[in-house]
Amino acid sequence: HVPDSVPLRILFACDSHGTSTEAAAMLQRFTWPASTVGKVLTVIESMFVGELPTWLEQRARSADAEAMAQVWVREHEAEKRTRHDELAKLCQELPAPFANQEPIVAEGHVAEQILSAAAAESAGLIVLGARGIGVLGRILLGSTSERVLNQAPCSVLIVRHHQHP
């Protein structure tokens, strides 16, 4: 039981696979206490697979390689801005607790970033969509929603995405 003076903090994790549409619709169906704070998060792939070793960062690149790297950086920054703008628009379409909140665009592994943001935002509820990739998909790829559900320090609402014919 949480005292009424403590606002409910919701983290709505969106993706680019269309699974968030039904989760957003679900958020509209609830009546939220006036003090509720809602944050919207999306996670994009990092430019790098992992941390670059210092020796590799310091290694001189050819002019062509440097130009290519700069193009990748600009494209990556453009993707982050686009996702941020899309989330800002979505926030205005969601219930009042999400309006005028600064969206979060994180980079890295999706489940890790959702769990990290939930901790940083002191979330009491995480809302996310699920594609239903099946048993084989979970074995081979893992399931973001399953990992979040098992490791989250708070309640989790998973809204299953249904394929419409």
Phi, psi and omega in degrees: 000130180250133179300150181298336181287343179266118182290145173288130179247121183249136173246115179259111181268116181255154174230181181256014183262005180086000180283346183279341183301311181290327177293320178297318178297323178296319179301326180292335185281344183266154171258120185260141175303150185302330183275000183297140176241126180244134176240144178247135184230141166227156181236129175248159179295142176289151176298331184244149178294323180203197177289135175278136176297147182303320182297328180284323178297323184276348182293133180293140179249155175291163180299321179295316180295321179295318178297317179296318179298320179295323177297315179300317180298314179298318178297319180295315178296323177295320178298317179298317179296318179298313179297320178299313180296320177297318180291322179299320177294316179300319180304324180288339180268349181271172178303162185313320182301340182263341183296141177062018174266143178286121179291158180248124173245108182255161179239138175132206180286130190302305183300317180299318182290323177296313180296320178296315179294322178299318178293314182296325182269000184052045183295140174261346180209133173249131177244128177209156177270161178223136180279334185073065184282354177088171184297312181298318178298319178294322180294315183280318187252337188085162180239121179301310183297322179295318180293317179297314180302317184283336187244354183292142178274011184215184178290151181228131174247114180255123180254115183287135178273127179254129176289126178261134183293000000 
